[in-house]
């Protein structure tokens, strides 16, 4: 995923084009004012894809302190 930076004035002029570009490339855009970052435009991820990424990051970083059966109420 690429990140590019643009001034707020350029974002204002090309907002719809920039939104389309983010949707197509899945890149990020940092919007600046006077050279300082003020906002970040990021692509939307489907809920299931986002959940899968979160679970992947957590995999192997925890352990169960109770049996699986008692955890699920069996």
C-alpha positions as CSV (number, residue, x, y, z in Angstrom):
1,X,0.0,0.0,0.0
2,X,1.5,3.3,-1.0
3,X,1.1,6.6,0.8
4,X,1.3,10.0,-1.0
5,X,1.0,13.5,0.4
6,X,-0.9,16.4,-1.1
7,X,-1.7,19.9,0.0
8,X,-5.3,20.7,1.1
9,X,-5.8,23.0,-1.8
10,X,-5.0,20.3,-4.3
11,X,-7.2,17.9,-2.4
12,X,-10.1,20.4,-2.6
13,X,-9.7,20.8,-6.4
14,X,-9.4,17.1,-7.2
15,X,-11.4,15.5,-4.4
16,X,-13.5,13.1,-6.5
17,X,-10.6,12.1,-8.6
18,X,-8.5,11.4,-5.5
19,X,-11.3,9.4,-3.9
20,X,-11.5,7.2,-7.1
21,X,-7.7,6.8,-7.0
22,X,-7.7,5.6,-3.4
23,X,-10.5,3.2,-4.1
24,X,-8.7,1.7,-7.2
25,X,-5.2,1.5,-5.8
26,X,-5.9,0.9,-2.1
27,X,-3.3,3.5,-1.4
28,X,-3.4,6.2,1.3
29,X,-3.3,10.0,0.9
30,X,-2.1,12.4,3.6
31,X,-3.6,15.8,3.3
32,X,-1.4,18.7,4.5
33,X,-1.8,22.4,5.4
34,X,1.3,24.5,5.2
35,X,3.3,21.3,5.0
36,X,2.0,19.7,8.1
37,X,-0.2,16.6,8.0
38,X,-3.8,17.2,9.1
39,X,-5.8,14.2,7.7
40,X,-5.3,10.8,6.1
41,X,-7.6,9.3,3.5
42,X,-7.6,5.5,3.6
43,X,-9.5,2.9,1.6
44,X,-12.4,1.2,3.3
45,X,-11.9,-2.5,3.9
46,X,-14.8,-5.0,4.0
47,X,-15.7,-5.9,7.6
48,X,-14.8,-9.6,7.2
49,X,-11.4,-8.7,5.7
50,X,-10.7,-6.3,8.5
51,X,-11.6,-8.9,11.1
52,X,-9.4,-11.5,9.4
53,X,-6.4,-9.2,9.5
54,X,-7.0,-8.4,13.2
55,X,-7.3,-12.1,14.1
56,X,-4.2,-12.9,12.1
57,X,-2.2,-10.3,14.1
58,X,-3.4,-11.8,17.3
59,X,-2.9,-15.4,16.4
60,X,-0.3,-17.0,18.7
61,X,-0.2,-14.1,21.1
62,X,-2.6,-15.5,23.7
63,X,-3.5,-18.7,25.4
64,X,-6.6,-20.1,27.0
65,X,-6.6,-20.5,30.8
66,X,-9.7,-22.7,30.7
67,X,-10.6,-25.8,28.7
68,X,-12.2,-25.1,25.3
69,X,-15.3,-27.0,26.4
70,X,-15.9,-24.8,29.5
71,X,-15.1,-21.7,27.4
72,X,-18.0,-22.6,25.0
73,X,-20.2,-23.8,27.8
74,X,-20.2,-27.5,26.9
